[in-house]
Amino acid sequence: MRRSDWVFPTVLLSLYGFFANCRPAEPFLTPYLVGPKNISEEVVTNYLFPIWTYSYLSLLCPVFLLTDLLRYKPLIVAQGLFLVTNYIILSFANSLPALTYLQFNFAVVTSTEVAYFSYIYSVIPPERYQRATGYVRSAMLAGYTFGAILGQMLISLANTSYFHVNTVTLSLMIVALCISLSLPMPQHGVFFKKKQVEVSMDTMNEVADGGSSRDLEKEVTGRSVKICEYIKTSGKQMWESLKESYSSRRLVQWSLWWALATAGYGQVFNYVQLMWDHIEPSSTSSVYNGGVEAVCALVGAAAAFSVGYIQVQWGVWGELSLGVFSAVGAGCVFLMGLTNSIWLSYAGYAIFKASYMFLITITMFQIAVNLSMECYALTFGINSFVALTLQTILTAIVVDNTALGLDIATQGLYTVCKHFCTSTVTNTEALTVIMEDQRKSDTSGKQETQSSSSSSSLQNKEQSALQAYTETAL
């Protein structure tokens, strides 16, 4: 494949992203487990779902490194294979051990998502990054939204059973797996940029034709030394990128909020179906989870997209936005945990998700705008790991039946407390930044006009970059 030929891999990856995320059965996982699978709500909440969190954390670092070392495609194919396995188990297995393994299986799926987001940058030229990123992310969002709508239509209009919705999803995952096999193999990764060193077949053939085994041994030894040097050089590059990524106090603050917010969002997302089933049991009521997830995806995308068109100096006011909307998110979770109305819970979830998408877009941009692609990739991985670690700690203490093992409604209160703490800390820091900025403006004297003009110019440049970023971030 020519280096300039970016259309083919972008189209294939977009198709894969669409089908891999088109999962009509996903919004109805909890009703399916507590209904046809006959698993109690307590077992699902306090036993099964925590296994996914622990497995995801244990897999994230190895998969992150293997993704770059193996050059993305093998991990994407593995994700497609485990997606197929996931829905085979959901469709045909009923035993608790099988459903326990299912949590590990799905952890592999989620941990390999980094390969999907990174693959495109290794097969296309840098000048095509912006457009290609927009395509692959839009395909993922479109697949998720279409899958949720399709699932809701099958349940509500066609009166399809949960089992058959899972078999429909299985067929879509098989299509995704077939597409993943067609992806071109990248020639290098972000950190491991050289081709993997291997013992050539020519050398093996020479030995088979009468060459000395000692020559082969020397060849293997020499290449082993090269591999060690290669790994050492790549590790040094990663360390330099790490120091660059976290050398700024503000970048550390934004990264910390990213981790805290993502941990809270992940906790709500994982257990929201259980919350809805607790408020209005799926065994006795109509379920609209698919429609709600589709609406939330569109509302969240619109909120994220709007960031690029809001005329605000995010470097000054961004942290205050984080604090205010974190408080809004906490209020929404509090409403979801206390209300007995399923529609109020749906509305609270929609606002919560829109707030998160709005804020995470600001955060990702503020981090990415000052970093190289290598540093941003490493920062993304580390922040995701910290977020998952925080989520795992919260799960181990609050959810796991070996610890507190709280019911789903009480768990929501702990999540509310975490959001309010995040909001308080962020608002305090934001007010400090605003007052410092105001003090500098008041003491600028005669240079105030020039400073204002410079600040306006900087803000316009930042706004243009932010618009381009949000258009591709979806």
C-alpha positions in Angstrom: 0.0 0.0 0.0 1.4 3.4 -1.0 2.0 5.9 1.8 -0.3 8.5 0.1 -3.1 6.0 -0.2 -5.1 6.9 2.9 -8.7 6.4 1.6 -8.6 2.5 1.6 -7.5 2.0 5.3 -9.7 4.8 6.5 -12.8 3.4 4.8 -12.1 -0.1 6.1 -11.4 1.1 9.7 -14.6 3.2 9.6 -16.6 0.2 8.5 -15.1 -1.9 11.2 -15.8 0.8 13.8 -19.4 1.0 12.6 -20.1 -2.7 12.8 -18.1 -3.4 16.0 -20.0 -0.7 17.9 -23.4 -1.6 16.3 -24.6 -3.7 19.2 -28.4 -3.8 19.5 -28.2 -6.1 22.5 -25.9 -3.9 24.7 -28.5 -1.5 26.1 -30.5 -4.5 27.2 -27.7 -6.5 28.9 -29.1 -6.2 32.4 -32.7 -7.0 31.6 -31.4 -10.1 29.7 -29.2 -11.3 32.6 -31.8 -10.8 35.3 -34.6 -12.0 33.1 -34.0 -15.0 30.6 -30.6 -15.8 32.2 -32.2 -15.9 35.6 -29.3 -14.2 37.4 -30.3 -12.2 40.5 -29.7 -8.4 40.6 -27.4 -8.8 43.6 -25.1 -11.3 41.7 -25.0 -9.1 38.6 -24.2 -6.0 40.7 -21.9 -7.3 43.4 -20.2 -10.3 41.6 -20.3 -10.3 37.8 -19.8 -6.6 36.9 -16.8 -6.1 39.3 -15.0 -8.9 37.5 -15.0 -6.9 34.3 -13.5 -3.9 36.1 -10.7 -5.9 37.7 -10.0 -7.7 34.4 -9.9 -4.5 32.4 -7.4 -3.0 34.8 -5.1 -6.0 34.7 -5.2 -6.0 30.8 -4.9 -2.3 30.1 -1.1 -1.9 30.4 0.0 -5.1 28.6 -2.5 -4.4 25.8 -1.4 -0.8 25.5 2.3 -1.9 25.0 1.4 -4.8 22.7 -0.8 -2.6 20.6 2.2 -0.5 19.5 4.7 -3.4 19.4 2.5 -5.7 17.3 1.4 -2.8 15.1 -2.3 -2.5 15.8 -3.9 -4.9 13.4 -3.5 -8.1 15.4 -5.2 -6.3 18.4 -8.1 -5.1 16.2 -8.6 -8.7 14.9 -8.4 -10.0 18.4 -11.1 -7.5 19.4 -13.3 -8.7 16.6 -12.8 -12.3 17.6 -13.6 -11.6 21.3 -16.7 -9.7 20.3 -17.9 -12.7 18.4 -17.1 -14.9 21.4 -18.8 -12.4 23.7 -22.2 -12.8 21.9 -21.8 -16.5 21.4 -21.6 -16.9 25.2 -24.4 -14.4 25.8 -26.7 -16.2 23.3 -26.0 -19.9 24.2 -24.4 -20.1 27.7 -26.5 -20.1 30.9 -24.2 -21.2 33.7 -22.7 -18.8 36.1 -19.1 -19.8 35.4 -19.6 -19.1 31.7 -21.1 -15.7 32.5 -18.2 -15.1 34.8 -15.7 -15.7 32.0 -17.9 -13.4 29.9 -16.7 -10.5 32.0 -13.1 -11.3 31.3 -13.9 -11.7 27.6 -15.5 -8.3 27.4 -12.6 -6.8 29.3 -10.3 -7.9 26.4 -12.7 -6.2 24.0 -12.6 -2.9 25.9 -8.9 -2.9 26.5 -8.2 -3.3 22.8 -10.2 -0.2 21.9 -6.9 1.7 22.0 -5.8 -0.2 18.8 -8.9 1.1 17.0 -8.1 4.7 17.9 -4.4 4.4 17.2 -4.3 2.3 14.0 -5.1 5.0 11.5 -2.1 7.2 12.5 0.3 4.5 11.5 -1.0 4.0 8.0 -1.8 7.5 6.7 0.4 10.7 6.3 0.1 13.3 9.1 -1.7 15.8 6.8 -4.6 13.4 6.7 -4.9 12.9 10.4 -7.7 15.4 11.0 -10.1 14.2 8.3 -9.4 10.5 9.0 -9.9 10.9 12.7 -13.3 12.6 12.1 -14.3 9.7 9.8 -13.4 6.8 12.2 -14.8 8.5 15.3 -18.0 9.4 13.5 -18.3 5.8 12.2 -18.0 4.5 15.8 -20.7 7.0 17.1 -23.0 6.2 14.1 -22.6 2.5 14.8 -23.4 2.9 18.5 -26.4 5.1 17.8 -27.8 2.9 15.0 -27.3 -0.2 17.2 -29.2 1.3 20.1 -32.1 2.4 17.8 -32.2 -1.0 16.1 -32.3 -2.8 19.4 -35.1 -0.6 20.7 -37.1 -1.1 17.5 -36.7 -4.9 17.6 -37.8 -4.9 21.3 -40.7 -2.4 21.1 -42.0 -2.7 17.6 -41.2 -6.3 16.5 -41.6 -7.8 19.9 -38.3 -9.6 19.5 -36.9 -11.7 22.4 -33.7 -10.7 24.0 -32.2 -14.0 22.7 -32.8 -13.1 19.1 -31.6 -9.5 19.6 -28.3 -11.1 20.8 -28.1 -13.3 17.8 -28.6 -10.3 15.5 -25.8 -8.6 17.3 -23.6 -11.8 16.9 -24.1 -11.6 13.1 -23.0 -8.0 13.1 -19.9 -8.9 15.1 -19.0 -11.6 12.6 -19.1 -8.9 9.8 -16.8 -6.7 11.9 -14.4 -9.6 12.4 -14.3 -10.2 8.6 -13.6 -6.5 7.9 -10.8 -6.5 10.5 -9.0 -9.3 8.6 -8.9 -7.1 5.5 -7.1 -4.1 7.2 -3.6 -3.4 5.8 -0.8 -4.2 8.2 1.0 -1.1 9.4 4.8 -0.9 8.9 5.5 0.7 12.3 4.0 1.9 15.5 4.2 5.2 17.3 7.0 4.2 19.7 8.3 1.0 18.2 8.9 2.5 14.8 11.3 0.0 13.3 10.2 -3.3 11.8 10.4 -6.2 14.1 13.7 -8.1 13.9 13.2 -11.6 12.9 15.4 -14.5 11.8 15.0 -14.4 8.0 13.8 -17.4 6.1 16.7 -17.1 3.8 19.1 -17.9 6.7 17.0 -20.9 7.7 17.0 -22.2 4.1 20.8 -21.8 3.9 21.2 -23.9 7.0 18.7 -26.5 5.7 20.8 -26.6 2.5 24.0 -27.4 4.4 24.8 -24.3 6.3 26.3 -24.4 9.7 24.0 -24.4 12.7 26.7 -22.4 14.4 26.2 -19.6 11.8 22.5 -19.7 12.6 23.3 -19.4 16.3 25.5 -16.4 15.7 22.7 -14.8 13.6 20.1 -15.4 16.3 22.4 -14.0 19.0 23.2 -10.9 16.9 19.6 -10.2 16.2 18.7 -10.8 19.9 21.2 -8.0 20.8 19.5 -5.8 18.3 16.1 -6.5 19.7 17.3 -5.6 23.2 18.9 -2.3 21.9 15.7 -1.6 20.0 13.4 -2.1 23.0 15.8 0.0 25.2 15.7 2.9 22.6 11.9 2.7 22.4 11.6 2.7 26.2 13.9 5.7 26.4 11.6 7.5 23.9 8.6 6.7 26.0 10.3 8.0 29.1 11.1 11.3 27.4 7.5 11.6 26.2 6.3 10.9 29.7 8.5 13.7 31.2 7.3 16.1 28.5 3.6 15.2 29.0 3.6 15.8 32.8 6.2 18.6 33.0 3.5 21.3 33.3 1.4 21.8 36.5 -1.6 22.7 34.4 -1.4 19.6 32.3 -1.2 17.5 35.5 -4.3 19.3 36.8 -6.2 18.7 33.5 -5.1 15.1 33.5 -6.2 14.6 37.1 -9.7 15.9 36.3 -9.8 13.7 33.2 -9.0 10.6 35.4 -11.6 11.6 38.1 -14.3 12.4 35.6 -13.8 9.3 33.5 -13.8 7.1 36.6 -17.1 8.6 37.7 -18.6 8.3 34.2 -17.5 4.7 33.8 -19.1 3.8 37.2 -22.4 5.4 36.2 -22.3 3.9 32.7 -21.6 0.4 34.0 -24.4 0.3 36.5 -27.1 2.6 35.0 -29.0 -0.3 33.6 -29.2 -1.9 37.0 -30.5 1.5 38.4 -33.2 1.6 35.8 -34.2 -2.1 36.4 -34.3 -1.3 40.1 -36.6 1.7 39.5 -38.9 -0.1 37.1 -38.3 -3.8 36.7 -37.9 -5.0 33.1 -40.0 -8.1 33.9 -43.1 -6.1 34.5 -42.6 -2.9 32.4 -41.6 -1.8 28.9 -37.9 -1.1 28.5 -36.6 1.9 26.5 -32.9 1.6 27.2 -32.0 1.5 23.6 -33.9 4.7 22.7 -32.4 6.5 25.7 -28.8 5.5 24.8 -29.3 6.6 21.2 -30.7 10.0 22.4 -27.9 10.4 24.9 -25.2 9.6 22.3 -26.6 12.3 20.0 -27.0 14.9 22.8 -23.5 14.1 24.0 -22.1 14.5 20.5 -23.9 17.8 20.1 -22.5 19.1 23.4 -19.0 18.1 22.5 -19.3 19.7 19.1 -20.6 22.9 20.6 -17.3 23.4 22.5 -15.6 24.5 19.3 -18.0 27.3 18.7 -18.2 28.9 22.2 -16.2 32.0 22.3 -14.4 31.5 25.7 -10.8 31.7 26.7 -10.7 28.1 27.9 -7.2 28.6 29.5 -8.8 30.9 32.1 -12.4 29.8 32.3 -12.1 26.1 31.4 -11.5 25.0 35.0 -14.5 26.9 36.3 -16.6 25.1 33.6 -15.2 21.8 34.8 -16.3 22.6 38.4 -19.7 23.9 37.5 -20.6 21.0 35.2 -19.1 18.5 37.6 -21.6 19.8 40.1 -24.4 19.4 37.5 -23.3 15.8 36.9 -23.4 15.1 40.6 -26.9 16.5 40.8 -28.0 14.3 38.0 -26.6 11.2 39.6 -28.3 12.2 42.9 -31.6 12.6 41.0 -31.2 9.2 39.4 -30.4 7.5 42.7 -33.4 9.0 44.6 -36.2 9.3 42.1 -38.9 6.6 41.6 -39.7 7.9 38.1 -37.9 6.1 35.3 -38.4 9.1 33.0 -36.7 11.5 35.5 -33.8 8.9 35.7 -33.6 8.8 31.9 -33.5 12.6 31.8 -30.8 12.8 34.5 -28.6 10.3 32.6 -29.0 12.3 29.4 -27.9 15.5 31.1 -25.1 13.7 32.9 -23.7 12.2 29.7 -24.0 15.5 27.8 -22.1 17.3 30.6 -19.3 14.7 30.6 -18.9 14.8 26.8 -18.8 18.6 26.9 -16.1 18.7 29.6 -14.0 15.8 28.4 -13.7 17.5 25.0 -12.4 20.7 26.7 -10.0 18.6 28.7 -8.7 16.5 25.8 -8.1 19.6 23.7 -6.3 21.5 26.5 -4.0 18.6 26.9 -3.5 17.7 23.2 -2.9 21.3 21.9 0.5 21.5 23.6 1.7 18.0 23.0 3.1 15.9 20.2 1.2 12.9 18.9 3.6 10.5 20.8 3.2 12.4 24.1 -0.6 12.7 23.7 -0.9 8.9 23.0 1.1 8.2 26.1 -0.9 10.7 28.2 -4.1 9.2 26.9 -3.0 5.7 28.0 -1.8 6.9 31.5 -4.8 8.9 32.2 -7.1 6.1 31.2 -5.1 3.7 33.5 -5.4 6.2 36.4 -9.1 6.5 35.8 -9.6 2.8 35.7 -7.5 2.4 38.8 -9.8 4.9 40.7 -12.9 3.1 39.3 -11.5 -0.3 40.4 -10.8 1.1 44.0 -14.4 2.4 44.1 -15.7 -0.9 42.9 -13.7 -2.9 45.3 -14.9 -0.9 48.3 -18.4 0.0 47.4 -19.7 -2.7 45.0 -17.8 -6.0 45.6 -19.6 -8.4 47.8 -16.4 -9.2 49.7 -16.4 -5.6 51.0 -19.4 -3.3 51.5 -21.5 -4.9 48.7 -24.0 -2.0 48.6 -27.2 -2.1 46.7 -27.4 -0.1 43.4 -29.3 2.9 44.9 -26.8 3.4 47.8 -23.9 3.1 45.3 -25.2 6.2 43.5 -24.8 8.3 46.7 -21.1 7.4 46.8 -20.7 8.5 43.2 -22.4 11.7 44.0 -20.0 12.4 46.8 -17.0 11.8 44.5 -18.5 14.2 41.9 -19.1 16.9 44.5 -15.5 16.6 45.8 -14.2 16.9 42.3 -16.4 19.9 41.7 -15.3 21.6 44.9 -11.5 21.1 44.2 -11.9 22.2 40.6 -13.9 25.3 41.5 -11.4 26.4 44.1 -8.5 26.0 41.6 -10.5 27.8 38.9 -11.2 30.8 41.2 -7.5 31.0 41.9 -6.7 31.0 38.2 -9.3 33.7 37.5 -8.2 35.9 40.3 -4.6 35.6 39.2 -5.5 36.5 35.7 -7.6 39.5 36.9 -4.6 40.7 39.0 -2.3 40.6 36.1 -4.8 42.5 34.0 -5.2 45.2 36.8 -1.5 45.7 37.1 -0.7 45.9 33.4 -1.0 49.7 33.3 -0.3 51.2 30.0 0.3 47.8 28.5 -3.3 46.8 29.1 -4.5 47.5 25.6 -1.6 45.7 24.0 -2.2 42.8 26.4 -5.9 42.7 25.6 -5.1 42.6 21.9 -2.6 39.9 22.4 -5.0 37.9 24.5 -7.7 38.3 22.0 -5.4 37.1 19.2 -4.4 34.1 21.3 -8.0 33.3 22.1 -8.9 33.5 18.4 -6.1 31.1 17.5 -7.1 28.8 20.3 -10.7 28.9 19.2 -9.8 28.0 15.6 -7.8 25.1 16.8 -10.5 24.0 19.2 -13.1 24.0 16.4 -10.9 21.8 14.2 -10.3 19.5 17.2 -13.9 19.0 18.2 -14.9 18.4 14.6 -12.4 15.5 14.5 -13.0 14.3 18.1 -16.4 12.9 17.2 
